[in-house]
Amino acid sequence: MNESKQDKLILLVEPDPVVASRLEDLFRGEGWVVEVRHDARRARQFLQNNKPHLVVLEPLLPDEHGLALVSELRKHPKWGFVPTLVLSEDLDPEARLRALKAGALDYMTKPYEREELLFRVRNLLQLAGGTTGADRSSRLSPEEKLLAGLLELGVRQLTPGVSRVSRYGYTVEEAFRLLDDAQPGEELDLLDELADRGKVNRQFYDVVHLCPKCGWHDLNFREVCPACESPNIKVQRMYRHVTCGYVGPRSAFSEAGRRCPRCGREVEPESLVSAGVRFHCNQCHNSFAEPIVVCRCLNCGELSDVDAVETRVIWTYQLRPAEEAEKPHKRVVEPSTLRPLLRGEAAVLSEHEILDKLEQALNEAIEKRQELSLIQIVIEGLGRLRVRVGEDKLRRLLVAAVSRLFRVLRATDSLGYYGASGFLLVLPATSLSEAKVIAERALVYLRQVLPGLFISIRLAGFPQDGRSVDELLEMLEVGIETVNAS
């Protein structure tokens, strides 16, 4: 059943009070509810808490051009299916095309013919009535539907909570309640999709380990004997007899009557020096330098090697205002081919997030008069490696590479995707000479897990190489300071 006319709400955005009054009377005469606003700012304020069935708009508004508002409505997940009729004094044929490109569904010029205007409004209201509720939601992707629901609820901050029933061990209740037929944890994947598209901001919260067999978070790590895999091991402190060099636990000297088991001489306290520790298995009596670490999944019961265990970063999320979410970054960012392989596996910032971090770090360096260094890592030959080893193994190699990169970073440093197949490291309060040492260490780690690939590392520093984000990134592209290896 169609909605009654009294249920139809029209937002009229018209700067001329006389024209607005005439249009309001015309629409109310048809039984429609009309709200009048005379500029874009007040129209936005109305839209924050209301959802009209139709927007009738004059583009020449006093505070901004109305087509900017039309474009914003079209892109917004909450208002995207509200039709817009542009009613303009502009007789230029190009004006109609500009309005339609901005997202308007219809265009009329003033002076208007009364019956034609009402006919067009009825058609648009009928269209709005057919795209509400479930029909409208079905056109949204799952992540867009989630974002629209959160915006409608007025949620701005999302913090994960511990959950035993989520595969990641965390869930965001406000987001999960908005999903249909979803498993706990799926809302985190959708929020990450929104973060990758710049719709929400995120900050690091935690890292969880996932079983490579079933993908569950509940893993039990333990050290075992490398010979019999028994966890029944103990640590023994070892001592070296300085006279003959014999190494053993203190008990070996005690059992020999305080004499060295090798040379037979009496052992004085000053003749024994520490020689580190060794491990002893109480089951097979094997002695070894290091135990091996295995993990058992408490969900599926499978034992896995630690190197095969996957990681998942847990974030907190902040929803951006609509006008900020639609604002593009000032630099054109080349999409990374690494992110689809690594997404959800490591705490690597997206292309936009790492540039935001760089801007924040640069502002802080300028304010505190500190140095700042950048390291760009470019990896070439990934396509050939993918063909040779397959996508799954390539993904594991890249995860291992990123894990090793984090070994050289401090808590204040940031790592993000940059370029088609590379990373950008932002190192606050770090000189270029210090950054070069870090870069060389990173290169050693990368060559261990990515053999046969060409890896180049470029460096740039503030203030010597530039005093703005653009200048520093351009210096990286020039590649004056480099560390290369193949």
PyMOL commands that set and color helices and strands:
alter all, ss='L'
color gray80, all
select helices_A, chain A and resi 5-7+17-28+40-49+66-75+93-102+114-130+133-138+142-153+173-176+186-196+250-255+269-271+306-308+322-325+339-342+351-368+382-389+391-408+432-449+469-478
alter helices_A, ss='H'
color red, helices_A
select strands_A, chain A and resi 9-13+33-37+54-57+84-88+106-109+157-158+161-162+170-171+200-210+219-224+233-241+247-249+272-281+287-288+292-297+303-305+310-319+372-380+414-417+422-428+454-462+481-485
alter strands_A, ss='S'
color yellow, strands_A
deselect
rebuild
show_as cartoon
